[in-house]
Amino acid sequence: MSNRLATRIGLLAGEERSPGALDLLRFREPTIGSEVRTKGSLFLLAQVTGDDPALGRAAAEALETIERDYYYDLSAGATGAISKALSAANRLLYHQRSRLGLTRRSGVSIVALVVRGREGHVAKLGPAAAVIVRDDRMFELPPPPSMDEEDPRIRERRVAETLGEALEIKPYTWQGELAAGDRVALLSRNVAQVVGVDEVQRALATLRPAAAVEHLHQLFQIRGGQGSDGLLAIELIELPATTVTHQLEPVHPHEELAGLPDRSPVPLADAIGHALHRGGDAIDASQRALGRGLLVGVNMALAFVPRRRARYPTSIPRTALREEGRRRRRGLLGIAAVAALLAVGASVASLPNARPTDAILRAEIARTAIAEALDLLSSVEERVDGRDLIDRDPTRAAGLLTDSLAAVERATEAGVAPASLDPLRGRIERGLDTIFAVGRLTNSATVTDLAAAFTATDPIDMVMASDGSLWVAEVGRGRVIRVDPATGAASVLYRAGQDLGGVTAGAPWMIATAATDVVLLDRDRQAWRFDLVEQVAHPLGLPGLDAVSTESRLLTALQHRPPLEIFNLYLVDARRDEVIKWTPGDVIPVRYTDAPEPYLVERPDLPAAGARDIFADASLWLLQAHSVTRINFGTPLAQEDYSLDAPPDGSLRPNLDYRLLDGATIGDRETFYVYDAANRRILAYQRADGSFLRQWLAPRGGPEAGLLDEVRALSVASVADGPPVAHLLTPTRVVRVVLE
């Protein structure tokens, strides 16, 4: 059996490719013996996702880099060399990811195959695949990660989405034996999904490589395949061993002296020559003997030369004692662990067990609690003259419904399944909602799913610009994302680390909007201005911004002397417990030439540093944990003069934790909207006197039951008529709700 395998390949001609396909193929079969033995043949396929021609050029450059690095690197075997070459190509595309749009809308995946003798080596990055057909069975190379791996994050690290996704990505590799008759294919994942695995296996097993590639490409076009269509088929055939075509036969001489040593025709010439040769051999022997004698004499002389004695170790480490001490310490640790387990077991065993009589007692408590809840609820629902107790005496009805809800909770604590009590709890809560002016957010829709559209999102704030667009600041990747509420389209307008006119952008910190601009402060103490039409970040100088403490997070803007497109900026400095104000000059675009001024002329009742949110209109408003501070032209009003009324359901929901504040004009009424994190609700207050108007909770059940669990920003648009629309920013999406 020969140790050499030859390859027969099949690939598509350029004119047969799909118009929008950018996939690339590259192979090299060396003809030099040393390269064939040490490196073998190299086959490469690049799957390009996207329609930018620059991606094709980048993929071609990556393939050329892989081939050059593989055949140049002699420091590792075939698998190590091709893996290092793929890593170098990944680093090449990583530094071009912003220009090429990698990991957002496009990608480059590469799979490489090395055939050296009877060995096969495969390395890949991304979804591009390599398959082998042996004995009418098809296997993927490298095999997919097994489901029993200890840490599933290993699989995510090995199989990347595209080259350039991260600076350091370890390729997924495989090596194994190849045999004559094996069929290997490098193909795009798009081709495999459109054509189907069975068709790929059938074509590779029954057709020659060229015919198989042509058949699969025709099937790809018939089934409507578009885009990536890279495909390379390889058949391995065995080269026959070199055979002997002619055997040598002995030749019998025709002369008597043929084959005898030649002798000189001169008499005694041969004898003299032999004597000279023997004399030369004797001279050589005497020279060797003389050299050995001199060496022995020198060694004997050196034996009498004084020398320093060798120092040998005077002590030997007592390894046995050290090992015994180590075993003793391990034994003590084991004994301590067993003692701890016994102590835990004894503690658990000593806990009191529930007795059968306790179960009877809990059942009795649950039955009594449910009966009490039903009795109280029937008293509320009893109609007199066509009206129930809620219409006749709301205060007494609220007390009865609160007691009924407490009885339901006691039944739950006694062991009754909460699902079985949901109908009763729903009747009680509907009555309480009617009394306490509670609405349910049943009309909601997702504007955009940030977690699905972008990677590693961590939104911190959102503002609504004057054109109705939503601007989201997130710190996961340091981006500012503009969202169109009408279409749900989201686009990144700012990214940390971006070069903006020679200035490097920092991570978003605070964001505000006024007039026709959006203002952003980053963590590098830089200010940026976005025009709503251009949607491009321009530097905005803010003197004194370096002195603002890092704990600060509240910023708002108010248009200065409309209709001029300039605005004042207000910022709460958490360290100094102060509100500072930047006043613009009378130029457009807006400029700030003076340092900020303290805005408060006296200390408010509630410290400004403890404010949760800020809002500006004719006055400045600081939202506190359970109230709001009104500031008129720098003078804060006392809480006795202006504060938010406590919600009417204080007995049911006593704890308050106001987090977000926004204002809107609904018809002719100016209204405040507040998000209460403690009770997961939105409250509405009349702005003129702080009186309570209404509140909204999430639906009782369904997929939106947790809608208000964590809201990070709240924006309510003014309307002339009809219910207002609020936009909520959650950790993963932007949601539109109707406050009916």
C-alpha positions in Angstrom: 0.0 0.0 0.0 1.3 3.4 -1.0 1.7 6.2 1.6 0.9 8.9 -0.9 -2.6 10.3 -1.7 -3.4 12.4 -4.7 -6.3 14.8 -4.9 -8.9 15.3 -7.6 -10.8 18.6 -7.1 -14.0 20.2 -8.4 -15.0 23.9 -8.2 -17.2 26.3 -10.0 -16.2 28.5 -13.0 -16.3 32.2 -12.4 -19.2 32.8 -14.9 -21.3 30.2 -13.2 -21.3 32.0 -9.8 -24.3 33.8 -8.4 -24.2 37.6 -9.1 -24.1 38.7 -5.5 -21.8 36.0 -4.2 -18.4 37.1 -2.7 -17.1 33.7 -1.5 -13.5 32.9 -2.4 -11.5 29.7 -2.9 -7.8 29.3 -2.8 -5.6 26.1 -3.0 -2.0 25.2 -3.4 -0.6 21.8 -4.3 3.3 21.9 -4.0 5.5 20.2 -6.5 8.7 20.4 -4.5 9.4 17.2 -2.5 10.3 19.0 0.8 7.1 21.0 0.8 5.0 17.9 -0.1 6.5 16.0 2.9 6.5 18.8 5.5 3.4 20.9 4.6 1.3 19.0 2.1 -1.5 20.6 0.0 -3.6 23.5 1.3 -7.3 24.2 0.4 -9.0 27.4 1.7 -12.7 28.6 1.5 -13.9 32.0 2.7 -17.6 32.5 3.3 -18.5 36.2 2.9 -21.8 37.4 4.4 -22.8 40.9 3.1 -22.8 42.8 -0.1 -19.9 45.2 0.3 -17.1 44.6 -2.3 -14.6 45.7 0.4 -15.4 42.5 2.3 -14.4 40.4 -0.8 -11.1 42.2 -1.0 -10.5 41.8 2.8 -11.3 38.1 2.5 -8.8 37.7 -0.4 -6.1 39.4 1.6 -6.9 37.1 4.6 -6.6 34.0 2.4 -3.3 35.2 0.9 -2.0 35.8 4.5 -3.0 32.3 5.6 -1.3 30.6 2.7 1.9 32.7 3.1 2.1 32.2 6.9 1.3 28.4 6.7 4.1 27.6 4.3 6.6 29.9 6.0 6.0 28.7 9.6 8.2 25.6 10.4 7.9 26.0 14.2 4.9 23.7 14.6 3.1 20.8 13.0 0.5 21.2 10.3 -2.4 21.7 12.8 -0.5 24.3 14.9 0.8 26.2 11.8 -2.7 26.5 10.1 -4.2 27.5 13.5 -1.6 30.3 14.0 -2.2 31.4 10.4 -5.9 31.7 11.0 -5.3 33.6 14.2 -3.1 36.1 12.3 -5.8 36.6 9.6 -8.4 37.2 12.4 -6.1 39.9 13.9 -5.8 41.4 10.4 -9.6 41.8 10.0 -10.1 42.8 13.7 -8.3 46.1 13.0 -10.6 46.7 10.0 -13.9 45.7 11.7 -15.3 49.2 11.9 -14.7 50.0 8.2 -16.0 46.6 7.1 -19.0 46.5 9.5 -18.1 43.1 11.0 -20.3 41.6 13.7 -23.2 44.0 12.8 -24.4 43.3 9.2 -21.6 41.2 7.6 -19.0 38.6 8.4 -16.1 36.6 7.0 -15.7 32.9 7.9 -12.8 30.7 6.8 -12.2 27.0 6.8 -8.9 25.4 5.9 -7.9 21.8 4.9 -4.4 20.4 4.8 -3.7 17.1 3.2 -0.2 15.8 4.1 0.5 12.2 3.1 -2.3 10.2 4.7 -3.1 12.9 7.3 -5.8 15.5 7.3 -5.8 18.7 9.3 -8.8 21.1 9.4 -9.1 24.5 11.1 -12.0 26.9 11.0 -13.3 30.3 12.3 -17.0 31.0 11.8 -19.9 29.0 10.3 -18.1 27.8 7.1 -18.0 24.0 7.2 -15.9 21.1 6.0 -17.4 17.6 5.6 -16.0 14.2 4.8 -17.9 11.3 3.1 -16.5 7.8 4.0 -18.3 4.5 3.5 -21.5 6.4 2.4 -21.6 8.3 5.7 -20.9 12.0 6.1 -19.2 13.7 9.0 -18.6 17.3 9.8 -15.0 18.4 10.4 -14.2 19.4 13.0 -17.1 17.5 14.8 -19.6 19.8 16.5 -19.0 20.3 20.3 -20.6 17.6 22.4 -23.4 18.5 24.7 -21.7 17.0 27.7 -18.9 19.5 27.9 -18.4 20.8 31.4 -18.4 24.5 30.5 -20.6 25.5 27.5 -18.7 28.8 27.3 -15.8 26.8 25.7 -18.0 26.1 22.7 -18.8 29.8 22.3 -15.2 30.7 22.5 -14.1 28.2 19.9 -16.8 28.8 17.3 -16.9 32.5 16.4 -19.5 34.2 14.2 -16.9 35.9 12.0 -13.2 36.8 11.8 -12.5 40.1 13.5 -15.1 39.5 16.2 -12.4 39.7 18.9 -8.7 40.3 18.9 -7.8 36.8 20.2 -10.0 33.9 19.0 -8.7 30.3 19.1 -9.7 28.4 15.9 -11.5 25.1 16.1 -9.2 22.4 14.8 -9.2 18.6 13.9 -6.6 16.1 12.7 -7.0 12.5 11.6 -6.2 9.8 9.1 -7.4 10.0 5.5 -8.0 7.0 3.2 -8.2 6.4 -0.5 -11.7 7.0 -1.7 -12.6 9.6 0.9 -14.6 12.6 -0.4 -14.0 16.0 1.3 -15.9 19.2 0.7 -15.4 22.8 1.9 -18.7 24.6 1.6 -20.6 27.7 2.8 -23.1 27.2 5.5 -25.7 28.9 3.3 -25.3 26.2 0.6 -25.8 23.4 3.1 -28.9 25.0 4.5 -30.5 25.7 1.1 -29.5 22.4 -0.7 -29.8 20.1 2.4 -27.5 17.7 4.1 -28.9 14.6 2.3 -28.3 16.2 -1.2 -24.7 17.1 -0.3 -24.0 13.6 1.0 -25.6 11.9 -2.1 -23.7 14.2 -4.6 -20.3 13.7 -3.0 -20.8 9.9 -2.6 -22.0 9.2 -6.2 -20.5 11.8 -8.4 -17.0 13.0 -9.4 -15.9 16.2 -7.7 -16.6 18.5 -10.7 -20.0 16.9 -11.4 -20.9 17.0 -7.8 -20.1 20.7 -7.5 -22.1 21.5 -10.7 -25.1 19.5 -9.5 -25.2 21.1 -6.1 -24.8 24.6 -7.6 -27.7 24.0 -10.0 -29.8 22.7 -7.1 -28.8 25.8 -5.1 -30.1 28.1 -7.8 -33.3 26.0 -8.4 -34.2 26.3 -4.7 -33.8 30.1 -4.8 -30.5 30.3 -3.0 -28.9 33.7 -2.9 -25.7 35.2 -1.6 -22.9 33.0 -0.3 -22.4 29.9 -2.6 -18.7 28.8 -1.9 -18.1 25.1 -2.6 -15.0 23.0 -3.2 -15.1 19.1 -3.6 -12.0 17.0 -3.2 -11.6 13.2 -4.0 -8.6 11.4 -2.5 -7.0 8.7 -4.7 -4.1 6.5 -3.9 -0.9 6.7 -6.0 0.5 3.3 -7.0 3.9 2.3 -5.7 6.9 2.4 -8.1 7.1 -1.0 -9.9 10.2 -2.8 -11.3 9.7 -3.1 -15.0 13.0 -5.0 -15.8 15.2 -7.4 -13.8 19.0 -7.4 -14.2 20.5 -10.6 -15.5 24.1 -11.7 -15.1 26.3 -11.4 -18.1 28.8 -14.2 -18.9 32.2 -12.9 -20.1 33.3 -13.9 -23.6 37.0 -13.5 -22.6 39.0 -15.6 -20.2 40.6 -12.6 -18.4 37.4 -10.7 -18.1 36.7 -9.8 -14.5 40.2 -10.3 -13.2 42.1 -7.4 -11.5 44.1 -5.2 -13.9 47.9 -5.7 -13.8 50.6 -3.3 -15.0 52.5 -4.5 -18.1 55.7 -3.1 -16.5 57.7 -5.7 -14.6 57.8 -5.3 -10.8 55.6 -2.2 -11.0 52.8 -3.9 -9.0 55.2 -5.1 -6.3 56.9 -1.7 -5.9 53.4 0.0 -5.6 52.3 -2.5 -3.0 55.5 -1.8 -1.0 54.9 1.9 -1.1 51.4 1.5 0.1 52.5 -0.6 3.1 55.2 2.0 3.9 52.5 4.7 4.0 50.3 2.6 6.2 53.2 2.1 8.6 53.9 5.8 8.8 50.3 6.5 9.6 50.3 3.9 12.3 53.4 5.3 13.9 51.9 8.8 13.9 48.8 7.5 15.7 50.9 5.7 18.3 53.0 8.8 18.9 49.8 10.8 19.5 48.5 8.3 22.0 51.8 8.3 23.8 51.9 12.1 24.1 48.3 12.1 25.4 49.1 9.5 28.0 52.2 11.4 29.1 50.3 14.7 29.4 47.6 13.0 31.5 50.2 11.5 33.8 51.9 14.9 34.3 48.5 16.5 35.0 47.8 13.8 37.6 50.5 15.3 39.9 49.2 18.9 39.6 47.6 20.1 42.9 43.8 20.6 42.6 40.8 21.7 44.8 38.8 18.8 46.2 35.2 18.5 45.1 32.7 19.5 47.7 29.9 17.0 48.3 26.6 17.7 50.2 27.0 17.1 53.9 23.2 16.7 54.5 20.4 14.9 52.7 16.8 16.4 52.7 14.5 14.1 54.6 12.0 13.6 51.9 10.2 10.9 53.7 9.6 13.1 56.7 8.2 15.9 54.5 6.0 13.5 52.7 4.7 12.1 56.0 4.0 15.6 57.2 2.1 16.4 54.1 0.0 13.3 54.4 -0.7 14.1 58.0 -2.0 17.6 57.1 -4.2 16.2 54.4 -5.6 13.6 56.8 -6.4 16.3 59.3 -8.2 18.3 56.6 -10.2 15.2 55.6 -11.2 14.6 59.2 -12.3 18.2 59.6 -14.4 17.9 56.4 -16.1 14.7 57.6 -16.8 16.3 61.0 -18.4 19.4 59.3 -20.6 17.1 57.2 -21.7 15.2 60.3 -22.4 18.5 62.1 -24.6 19.7 59.2 -26.4 16.3 59.1 -27.0 16.3 62.8 -28.4 19.9 62.6 -30.7 19.0 59.8 -31.9 15.9 61.6 -32.6 17.9 64.7 -34.9 20.3 63.0 -38.5 19.8 64.0 -40.5 17.7 61.6 -44.0 18.6 60.6 -46.5 16.4 62.4 -49.7 15.1 60.8 -51.7 17.3 63.1 -49.9 20.3 61.8 -51.1 19.6 58.3 -54.7 19.4 59.6 -54.2 22.7 61.4 -52.8 24.4 58.2 -55.8 23.1 56.2 -58.1 24.5 58.8 -56.3 27.9 58.7 -56.5 27.9 54.9 -60.2 27.0 54.8 -61.0 29.7 57.4 -59.0 32.4 55.5 -60.7 31.6 52.2 -64.1 31.6 53.8 -63.3 35.0 55.4 -62.1 36.4 52.1 -65.3 35.2 50.3 -67.5 36.7 53.0 -65.8 40.1 52.9 -65.9 40.1 49.1 -69.6 39.2 49.0 -70.2 42.1 51.4 -68.5 44.5 49.0 -70.2 43.1 45.9 -73.7 43.1 47.5 -75.9 45.6 45.6 -78.4 47.9 47.2 -80.6 50.0 44.9 -78.4 48.8 42.0 -75.1 50.0 43.6 -72.4 47.9 45.3 -70.4 49.0 48.4 -67.7 50.6 46.2 -70.2 53.1 44.8 -71.9 53.6 48.1 -69.0 53.8 50.6 -65.6 53.6 48.9 -63.7 54.0 52.2 -65.4 51.1 53.9 -65.1 49.0 50.7 -61.4 49.6 50.5 -61.0 48.4 54.1 -63.0 45.2 53.5 -61.1 44.5 50.3 -57.8 45.0 52.0 -58.7 42.6 54.7 -59.9 40.1 52.1 -56.6 40.3 50.3 -54.8 39.8 53.6 -56.9 36.6 54.2 -55.9 35.3 50.7 -52.3 35.8 51.6 -52.8 33.9 54.8 -54.3 31.0 52.8 -51.2 31.1 50.5 -48.9 30.9 53.5 -50.9 28.0 54.8 -49.9 26.0 51.7 -52.7 26.7 49.2 -51.4 26.8 45.6 -51.3 30.5 44.5 -52.7 29.5 41.0 -55.9 28.2 42.6 -56.3 31.5 44.5 -55.7 33.7 41.4 -59.4 34.1 40.4 -60.3 35.2 43.9 -57.3 37.5 44.1 -58.3 39.0 40.7 -61.8 39.9 41.9 -60.4 41.6 45.0 -57.7 43.5 43.0 -60.3 44.7 40.4 -62.3 46.3 43.2 -59.2 47.9 44.7 -58.2 49.2 41.3 -61.6 50.9 40.9 -61.3 52.5 44.3 -57.7 53.7 44.0 -57.9 54.8 40.4 -55.6 52.1 39.0 -55.4 51.3 35.3 -53.7 48.3 33.7 -51.3 48.7 30.9 -53.0 46.3 28.5 -52.1 48.3 25.3 -48.4 48.0 24.9 -46.0 47.2 22.1 -42.3 46.8 21.6 -40.8 49.6 19.6 -37.3 48.0 19.2 -35.6 45.0 20.9 -32.1 46.4 21.8 -30.8 43.1 23.0 -31.6 41.4 19.7 -30.4 44.2 17.4 -27.1 45.0 19.2 -24.6 43.0 21.2 -23.8 43.6 24.9 -26.3 46.4 25.5 -26.6 48.0 28.9 -28.9 51.1 28.5 -28.7 53.7 31.3 -30.9 56.6 30.0 -33.3 57.7 27.2 -34.6 61.1 26.1 -37.2 62.1 23.5 -36.1 64.8 21.1 -38.3 67.5 19.7 -38.9 65.6 16.5 -40.2 62.6 18.4 -37.1 60.4 18.1 -35.8 58.5 21.1 -32.1 58.7 22.0 -30.7 55.8 24.1 -27.4 56.0 25.9 -25.9 52.6 26.8 -22.6 51.7 28.4 -22.2 48.0 27.4 -20.2 49.1 24.3 -20.4 52.8 24.9 -23.0 53.8 22.2 -25.7 56.3 21.6 -28.6 54.7 19.7 -31.3 56.7 17.8 -34.7 54.9 17.7 -37.5 55.9 15.4 -40.8 55.2 17.3 -42.8 55.1 14.1 -40.8 52.3 12.4 -38.7 50.9 15.2 -35.5 51.4 13.2 -32.4 51.8 15.4 -29.1 53.1 14.4 -25.8 53.8 16.2 -24.7 57.5 16.0 -21.9 57.5 18.6 -19.5 54.9 19.9 -16.8 55.1 22.6 -13.3 55.1 21.1 -14.5 56.7 17.9 -12.4 59.4 16.3 -14.6 62.5 16.0 -12.6 65.3 14.4 -9.3 64.3 16.0 -11.0 63.8 19.5 -11.5 60.3 20.9 -15.1 59.8 22.1 -15.6 58.5 25.7 -18.2 56.2 27.3 -21.6 57.9 27.6 -22.4 59.5 31.0 -25.4 61.9 30.9 -27.8 62.8 28.1 -30.4 65.6 27.7 -32.3 67.3 24.9 -33.7 70.8 24.1 -34.7 72.8 21.0 -33.2 71.0 18.0 -30.2 69.4 19.7 -29.3 66.4 21.9 -26.4 67.0 24.4 -24.2 64.1 25.6 -21.5 64.2 28.3 -19.0 61.3 28.3 -16.8 59.9 31.1 -13.7 61.7 29.7 -15.4 65.0 30.7 -16.2 65.9 27.1 -19.5 67.4 25.8 -21.0 66.6 22.4 -23.9 68.1 20.5 -26.1 66.2 18.0 -28.2 68.2 15.5 -31.4 66.4 14.9 -31.1 66.8 11.1 -27.4 66.0 10.6 -27.3 63.4 13.4 -23.5 63.9 13.8 -21.6 64.5 17.0 -19.9 67.9 17.3 -17.7 69.0 20.2 -19.4 71.3 22.7 -17.1 73.1 25.1 -18.4 73.2 28.7 -16.0 75.1 31.0 -15.8 73.6 34.5 -17.0 70.2 33.5 -13.8 68.7 34.8 -14.8 69.7 38.4 -18.1 67.7 38.3 -18.0 64.6 40.5 -18.1 61.2 39.0 -21.2 60.3 41.1 -23.3 62.9 39.3 -25.9 61.5 36.8 -28.7 64.1 36.4 -28.6 66.6 33.5 -31.4 68.5 31.8 -31.7 71.3 29.2 -34.2 74.2 28.7 -34.5 76.3 25.6 -33.2 79.8 26.2 -35.3 82.7 24.8 -37.3 80.8 22.1 -37.3 80.7 19.2 -33.5 80.9 19.4 -32.0 77.3 19.1 -29.9 77.8 22.2 -30.5 76.4 25.7 -29.5 76.4 29.3 -27.9 73.3 30.9 -28.7 72.2 34.5 -26.6 69.6 36.3 -26.8 68.2 39.8 -23.3 67.8 41.3 -23.7 64.9 43.8 -20.5 65.6 45.7 -21.1 69.4 46.3 -24.9 68.9 46.8 -25.5 71.7 44.3 -27.2 72.4 41.1 -25.0 74.2 38.5 -26.2 76.1 35.4 -24.4 76.8 32.1 -25.8 79.9 30.3 -25.2 80.1 26.5 -24.0 83.0 24.4 -26.3 84.6 21.8 -24.8 82.7 18.9 -25.9 79.8 16.8 -24.8 77.0 17.0 -24.9 77.2 20.8 -21.6 78.0 22.6 -20.8 78.2 26.3 -17.9 80.5 27.1 -18.4 81.1 30.9 -17.9 78.7 33.7 -21.1 77.3 35.4 -22.8 79.2 38.2 -24.5 77.8 41.3 -28.2 77.8 40.6 -29.7 77.4 44.2 -29.8 80.6 46.3 -30.5 78.6 49.4 -30.6 75.0 50.6 -33.8 73.0 49.9 -35.6 71.0 52.5 -34.5 67.8 50.8 -30.8 67.6 49.7 -30.2 68.0 45.9 -27.6 65.2 46.0 -30.3 62.7 46.9 -32.5 63.6 43.8 -33.5 60.7 41.6 -34.4 62.6 38.5 -34.6 66.2 37.1 -37.1 68.1 34.9 -37.1 71.6 33.7 -39.8 73.9 32.4 -40.5 77.4 33.7 -39.3 75.9 37.0 -36.7 73.3 37.9 -38.0 70.1 39.5 -35.9 67.6 41.5 -37.6 64.2 42.1 -36.9 62.7 45.6 -37.7 59.3 46.9 -41.3 60.2 47.9 -41.8 63.8 46.8 -40.5 66.5 44.5 -38.7 69.8 45.1 -39.8 72.8 43.1 -37.2 75.5 42.3 -38.4 78.8 41.0 -35.5 80.8 39.5 -33.1 79.3 41.9 -35.3 79.5 45.0 -36.5 76.1 46.3 -40.0 76.0 47.8 -40.5 74.3 51.1 -42.3 71.0 51.2 -45.2 72.6 53.1 -45.7 74.9 50.1 -45.4 72.3 47.3 -45.0 68.6 47.4 -46.6 65.5 45.7 -49.6 64.1 47.5 -49.3 60.6 48.8 -51.2 58.0 46.7 -54.6 57.0 48.1 -53.6 53.4 48.5 -51.0 54.0 51.3 -52.5 51.4 53.5 -52.1 48.8 50.7 -48.7 50.0 49.3 -47.0 51.9 52.1 -43.5 52.0 50.7 -42.5 54.6 48.0 -39.4 54.7 45.9 -39.8 57.3 43.1 -37.1 56.9 40.4 -38.2 58.7 37.2 -40.0 61.9 36.4 -41.3 63.4 33.1 -43.9 66.0 32.3 -46.4 66.4 29.5 -49.4 68.5 28.5 -52.6 66.5 28.1 -55.2 68.7 26.5 -55.1 71.8 28.7 -53.7 70.1 31.8 -50.0 70.0 32.7 -49.2 66.6 34.2 -46.3 64.9 36.0 -45.6 61.2 35.4 -43.6 59.4 38.1 -42.2 55.8 38.1 -42.5 54.2 41.5 -39.9 51.3 41.7 -41.1 50.0 45.1 -44.6 49.2 43.8 -43.7 48.9 40.0 -46.2 51.5 38.9 -46.6 54.8 37.1 -48.3 57.7 38.9 -49.8 60.8 37.4 -49.9 64.1 39.3 -51.3 67.5 38.5 -48.3 69.8 38.0 -50.0 72.9 39.4 -50.6 71.7 43.0 -49.1 68.1 43.1 -52.5 66.5 43.6 -52.9 62.8 42.7 -54.7 62.0 39.4 -54.3 58.3 38.5 -51.9 55.3 38.5 -51.1 52.4 36.2 -49.9 48.9 37.0 -48.7 46.1 34.7 -51.2 43.4 33.6 -52.0 40.8 36.2 -50.8 37.9 33.9 -49.4 37.2 30.5 -46.1 38.0 28.9 -46.2 41.7 29.9 -46.8 41.0 33.6 -43.3 42.1 34.4 -43.3 45.2 32.2 -42.7 47.6 35.1 -40.3 45.5 37.1 -37.2 47.5 36.0 -37.7 50.8 34.1 -34.6 52.8 33.4 -36.1 55.8 31.6 -39.6 57.3 31.1 -40.7 59.7 28.3 -44.3 60.9 27.8 -45.3 62.9 24.8 -47.8 65.7 25.0 -51.2 65.2 23.2 -54.0 67.6 22.4 -56.7 65.0 22.8 -56.9 61.3 23.8 -54.8 59.2 26.2 -51.1 60.0 26.3 -48.4 57.6 25.0 -45.4 56.8 27.2 -42.1 55.2 26.1 -40.3 53.0 28.6 -36.7 52.0 28.5 -36.1 48.5 30.0 -32.8 46.6 30.2 -33.5 44.9 26.8 -36.0 46.9 24.8 -38.0 50.2 24.3 -41.7 49.7 24.9 -44.6 52.0 23.9 -47.6 52.0 26.4 -50.9 53.8 26.2 -51.9 55.4 29.6 -55.6 54.9 29.3 
